[in-house]
């Protein structure tokens, strides 16, 4: 099953920019939290998940063709 995965901010370093994302192939549907772990993204680095422009939780099971964007905690100064 193919999905598109991208990130904002520092998460671009792990999965590529959200604007064009990276297509990945997963053998079976598994929660997004497991995919994040497999991508070696440190705990707490992903604050929000957007799937096809809708907010989802970490237990969401991706479907074929989903466009997933990972959003880090917002920080400012």
Secondary structure in CASP SS format (residue, H / E / C, confidence):
PFRMAT SS
TARGET T0000
AUTHOR 0000-0000-0000
METHOD secondary structure of the structure
MODEL  1
X C 1.00
X E 1.00
X E 1.00
X E 1.00
X E 1.00
X E 1.00
X E 1.00
X C 1.00
X H 1.00
X H 1.00
X H 1.00
X H 1.00
X H 1.00
X H 1.00
X H 1.00
X C 1.00
X E 1.00
X C 1.00
X C 1.00
X C 1.00
X C 1.00
X E 1.00
X E 1.00
X E 1.00
X E 1.00
X C 1.00
X C 1.00
X C 1.00
X C 1.00
X C 1.00
X E 1.00
X H 1.00
X H 1.00
X H 1.00
X H 1.00
X H 1.00
X H 1.00
X H 1.00
X C 1.00
X C 1.00
X C 1.00
X C 1.00
X C 1.00
X C 1.00
X C 1.00
X C 1.00
X C 1.00
X E 1.00
X E 1.00
X E 1.00
X E 1.00
X C 1.00
X C 1.00
X E 1.00
X E 1.00
X E 1.00
X C 1.00
X C 1.00
X C 1.00
X C 1.00
X E 1.00
X C 1.00
X C 1.00
X C 1.00
X C 1.00
X C 1.00
X E 1.00
X E 1.00
X E 1.00
X E 1.00
X E 1.00
X C 1.00
X C 1.00
X C 1.00
X C 1.00
X C 1.00
X C 1.00
END
